[in-house]
Amino acid sequence: NRFAIAAFMTCEHNFKRMWDDNGSWCQPHSVTIFRPDPPPGWFILGDIAQRGIIKDPNTLTKVMVVKEPPPVPGYPPILAPPQTYVQTWPLKEGKVFSSKSGDVMFWKPIPPEGYQALGYVITRTPTMPSVDLIRCVHNDAVEQAHPSYEEDHLPIWKNKGKVRSSLGGPEMSLWMITPSRSGVVSGTFCVRGGHKLPQMYEDTGDYWCLKDTPIGIEVCPKPGDSDITTSQSFHSLPTKKPDIIGKRRIIAFVGGLDLTYGRWDTPNHPLYKTLDAEHISDFLHGWALNPIFGPREPWHDIHSKLEGPIARDVLTNFEQRWRRQGKTPLEHIGKDFISIQEEEFSGGDTWSCRLARSIDPFSADIPGIDNSIQHSYVQAIRKAKRFIYLENQYFMGSSKHWIEDRDTGCVNLIPYEIATRIAQSIKTDYCPMIAYILIPLYPEGFPLDAAIQEQLRWQWNTICMMYQIVHEAILIKGMHRNPMEFLKFLAVGQREDESLSRASKKNPQKGSREFILSQTRRVPIYVHSKLMIIDDEYLILGSANINERSMSGDRDSEICVECWQPAFTNVGRARGGIHQFRMSLWAEHTGESAIEFLEPNTPACSAKISYIAEKNWQIFAGDTIMCMNSHLMRYPIRVSDDGKVVEDPSHFPDTKAKVRGQSSLTMPDLLTC
């Protein structure tokens, strides 16, 4: 694989304001065109178009710039200038379109053979742009893309208005360019004739995006960044406050990631193909496999980096725990740290954060039990309006409402609250809300072990209870719908073709666990994250599982952070940082950035997720070994129209372990719930 060296430019970088349509009579939106101004050695892929007459790019701007990687003998360069340009609008050659800000012409780059153009550019005169202005990208480093509309199902801009016939000729419009499956959004736009898009993905022939790099995308160095020689960018302190220059600041990390073996992974989740490289000394598998044969257990997790006042709350938590259990005194924060007042700032891009914990006086210097994580989950679920997206390593609770085993003691309210919120929405809302719940195929370890089977039993009871509540709401409403349309349980998995194997040995003993997996070459991706997103407005993540151990407050010690952006709360369709994060997360799981994902509570999105999940399950569980291009699968259950949950299949692939689990006669419930 070959990749371009790519980086994001944000609103903190330099942009040239090229043109706006002020006074053009175009409806319903105005537009401003900006041109990224990257540092030396970097090149743009095209201009960017943003709605409104604005002075600077908005705070959510994220546009890709590229530079040439080191040459590879025998291969052409990754980047190349276009051969020429073609005027795309106005259609009449040499004609310009005028507004109060001046004239404009839109140009399409014509790439050399073997390369693709990823965006369009403008000029203020009829003179063709310089071929050195942008770079085209080699076919090896691009993926197919398609034009897509904004969240209101309209283009960025269109030449529609009272005097359209004089606005540069026939109908035209500007559209975002979005990856059709995998790939990175470049932030550029395309010019199309007409004001509407064709049917889904019909027009994908001439639109491209960058291929996902295996090491992620960095932020391009900004003006004022420190002059360092490493390849990574350095974020300096704000220079507008000279009194904080040279001072230290507090940074905290909260999430699900453990600092131990087997946790390092990429969105590709390799099984065998990195055993002699990245994972040669970092092998883990819950089945206790021999690393010389593989496969490794792929891992999915989420962690956060916190700065500002919230980081001081994490520090306070640490201090309280240290005072209870530490052996040496703590040093206090001195004058070499910036103050909390200097860390606070306001503006449209600010975040509000709040720390939540499960902890008791045995573990920390506090007066009583703190189970604020469960309270935070319940409060957020009750306020949900459109959808709930949840990822967790375990999912069990609300045993007082189970159909059986009600005395188990797994009494946290979270599953019951999700089900009743969906039921309430079905009864009262025109467009009912939907919950998407991603969990591991089975808890970490070998699924036939007694402890795991009992955990699966508590999970099964929880799922059955939730679907019963949703089914009863459907009956009351008089709808002819299946409960799985409103409540979806999902998993993720990976499968690799044998040709990709880099295991040091490929002949495990017949009948061994290594042998079984070498024949089927599939492994569930272990979901270790602990995350919930509500309506793209609210996010909570941390270390807490959805079980009694994490939620009670007097058992396991846990920490979570709640996050929301005031500018994107109660706004109808939030499109802030949480929305962007969820879209990125879904793109990783599904292998595509589908337009349906913008509205998770719609039947179209529900159907799209179900289609992807079913297709991937058939690949994962089928007899034919083939690589999986995406990972999201349905959890192996079906729900009948009368609300009954059944396993499908009854046992997990490659094992005799029951999907519905089995309670143990000898193991205390306290250990498994």
Rosetta blueprint (number, residue, H / E / L):
1 N L
2 R L
3 F L
4 A L
5 I E
6 A E
7 A E
8 F E
9 M E
10 T E
11 C L
12 E L
13 H L
14 N L
15 F E
16 K E
17 R E
18 M E
19 W E
20 D E
21 D L
22 N L
23 G L
24 S L
25 W L
26 C E
27 Q E
28 P L
29 H L
30 S L
31 V E
32 T E
33 I E
34 F E
35 R E
36 P E
37 D L
38 P L
39 P L
40 P L
41 G L
42 W L
43 F E
44 I E
45 L L
46 G L
47 D L
48 I E
49 A E
50 Q E
51 R E
52 G L
53 I L
54 I L
55 K L
56 D L
57 P L
58 N L
59 T L
60 L L
61 T L
62 K E
63 V E
64 M E
65 V E
66 V E
67 K E
68 E L
69 P L
70 P L
71 P L
72 V L
73 P L
74 G L
75 Y L
76 P L
77 P L
78 I L
79 L E
80 A E
81 P L
82 P L
83 Q L
84 T E
85 Y E
86 V E
87 Q E
88 T E
89 W E
90 P L
91 L L
92 K L
93 E L
94 G L
95 K L
96 V L
97 F E
98 S E
99 S E
100 K L
101 S L
102 G E
103 D E
104 V E
105 M E
106 F E
107 W E
108 K E
109 P E
110 I E
111 P L
112 P L
113 E L
114 G L
115 Y E
116 Q E
117 A L
118 L L
119 G L
120 Y L
121 V E
122 I E
123 T E
124 R L
125 T L
126 P L
127 T L
128 M L
129 P L
130 S L
131 V L
132 D L
133 L L
134 I E
135 R L
136 C E
137 V E
138 H E
139 N H
140 D H
141 A H
142 V E
143 E E
144 Q E
145 A E
146 H E
147 P E
148 S E
149 Y L
150 E L
151 E L
152 D L
153 H L
154 L L
155 P L
156 I L
157 W E
158 K E
159 N L
160 K E
161 G E
162 K L
163 V L
164 R H
165 S H
166 S H
167 L L
168 G L
169 G L
170 P L
171 E L
172 M E
173 S E
174 L E
175 W E
176 M E
177 I E
178 T E
179 P E
180 S L
181 R L
182 S L
183 G L
184 V E
185 V L
186 S L
187 G L
188 T L
189 F E
190 C E
191 V E
192 R E
193 G E
194 G L
195 H L
196 K L
197 L L
198 P L
199 Q L
200 M L
201 Y L
202 E L
203 D L
204 T L
205 G L
206 D L
207 Y L
208 W E
209 C E
210 L E
211 K L
212 D L
213 T L
214 P L
215 I L
216 G L
217 I L
218 E E
219 V E
220 C L
221 P L
222 K L
223 P L
224 G L
225 D L
226 S L
227 D L
228 I L
229 T L
230 T L
231 S L
232 Q L
233 S L
234 F L
235 H L
236 S L
237 L L
238 P L
239 T L
240 K L
241 K L
242 P H
243 D H
244 I H
245 I L
246 G L
247 K L
248 R E
249 R L
250 I L
251 I E
252 A E
253 F E
254 V E
255 G E
256 G L
257 L L
258 D L
259 L L
260 T L
261 Y L
262 G L
263 R L
264 W L
265 D L
266 T L
267 P L
268 N L
269 H L
270 P L
271 L L
272 Y L
273 K L
274 T L
275 L L
276 D L
277 A L
278 E L
279 H L
280 I L
281 S L
282 D L
283 F L
284 L L
285 H L
286 G L
287 W L
288 A L
289 L L
290 N L
291 P L
292 I L
293 F L
294 G L
295 P L
296 R L
297 E L
298 P L
299 W E
300 H E
301 D L
302 I L
303 H E
304 S E
305 K E
306 L E
307 E E
308 G L
309 P H
310 I H
311 A H
312 R H
313 D H
314 V H
315 L H
316 T H
317 N H
318 F H
319 E H
320 Q H
321 R H
322 W H
323 R H
324 R H
325 Q H
326 G L
327 K L
328 T L
329 P L
330 L L
331 E L
332 H L
333 I L
334 G L
335 K L
336 D L
337 F E
338 I L
339 S L
340 I H
341 Q H
342 E H
343 E H
344 E L
345 F L
346 S L
347 G L
348 G L
349 D L
350 T L
351 W L
352 S E
353 C E
354 R E
355 L E
356 A E
357 R E
358 S E
359 I E
360 D L
361 P L
362 F L
363 S L
364 A L
365 D L
366 I L
367 P L
368 G L
369 I L
370 D E
371 N E
372 S H
373 I H
374 Q H
375 H H
376 S H
377 Y H
378 V H
379 Q H
380 A H
381 I H
382 R H
383 K H
384 A L
385 K L
386 R L
387 F E
388 I E
389 Y E
390 L E
391 E E
392 N L
393 Q L
394 Y L
395 F E
396 M L
397 G L
398 S L
399 S H
400 K H
401 H H
402 W L
403 I L
404 E L
405 D L
406 R L
407 D L
408 T L
409 G L
410 C L
411 V L
412 N L
413 L L
414 I H
415 P H
416 Y H
417 E H
418 I H
419 A H
420 T H
421 R H
422 I H
423 A H
424 Q H
425 S H
426 I H
427 K H
428 T H
429 D L
430 Y L
431 C L
432 P L
433 M L
434 I E
435 A E
436 Y E
437 I E
438 L E
439 I L
440 P L
441 L L
442 Y L
443 P L
444 E L
445 G L
446 F L
447 P L
448 L L
449 D L
450 A H
451 A H
452 I H
453 Q H
454 E H
455 Q H
456 L H
457 R H
458 W H
459 Q H
460 W H
461 N H
462 T H
463 I H
464 C H
465 M H
466 M H
467 Y H
468 Q H
469 I H
470 V H
471 H H
472 E H
473 A H
474 I H
475 L H
476 I H
477 K H
478 G L
479 M L
480 H L
481 R L
482 N L
483 P H
484 M H
485 E H
486 F L
487 L E
488 K E
489 F E
490 L E
491 A E
492 V E
493 G E
494 Q E
495 R E
496 E L
497 D L
498 E H
499 S H
500 L H
501 S L
502 R L
503 A L
504 S L
505 K L
506 K L
507 N L
508 P L
509 Q L
510 K L
511 G L
512 S L
513 R H
514 E H
515 F H
516 I H
517 L H
518 S H
519 Q H
520 T H
521 R L
522 R E
523 V E
524 P E
525 I L
526 Y E
527 V E
528 H L
529 S L
530 K L
531 L E
532 M E
533 I E
534 I E
535 D L
536 D L
537 E L
538 Y E
539 L E
540 I E
541 L E
542 G E
543 S L
544 A L
545 N L
546 I E
547 N L
548 E H
549 R H
550 S H
551 M H
552 S L
553 G L
554 D L
555 R L
556 D L
557 S L
558 E E
559 I E
560 C E
561 V E
562 E E
563 C E
564 W E
565 Q L
566 P H
567 A H
568 F H
569 T L
570 N L
571 V L
572 G L
573 R L
574 A L
575 R L
576 G L
577 G H
578 I H
579 H H
580 Q H
581 F H
582 R H
583 M H
584 S H
585 L H
586 W H
587 A H
588 E H
589 H H
590 T H
591 G L
592 E L
593 S L
594 A L
595 I H
596 E H
597 F H
598 L H
599 E L
600 P L
601 N L
602 T L
603 P H
604 A H
605 C H
606 S H
607 A H
608 K H
609 I H
610 S H
611 Y H
612 I H
613 A H
614 E H
615 K H
616 N H
617 W H
618 Q H
619 I H
620 F H
621 A H
622 G L
623 D L
624 T L
625 I L
626 M L
627 C L
628 M L
629 N L
630 S L
631 H L
632 L E
633 M E
634 R E
635 Y L
636 P L
637 I E
638 R E
639 V E
640 S L
641 D L
642 D L
643 G L
644 K L
645 V E
646 V E
647 E E
648 D L
649 P L
650 S L
651 H E
652 F L
653 P L
654 D L
655 T L
656 K L
657 A L
658 K E
659 V L
660 R L
661 G L
662 Q L
663 S L
664 S L
665 L L
666 T L
667 M L
668 P L
669 D H
670 L H
671 L H
672 T H
673 C L
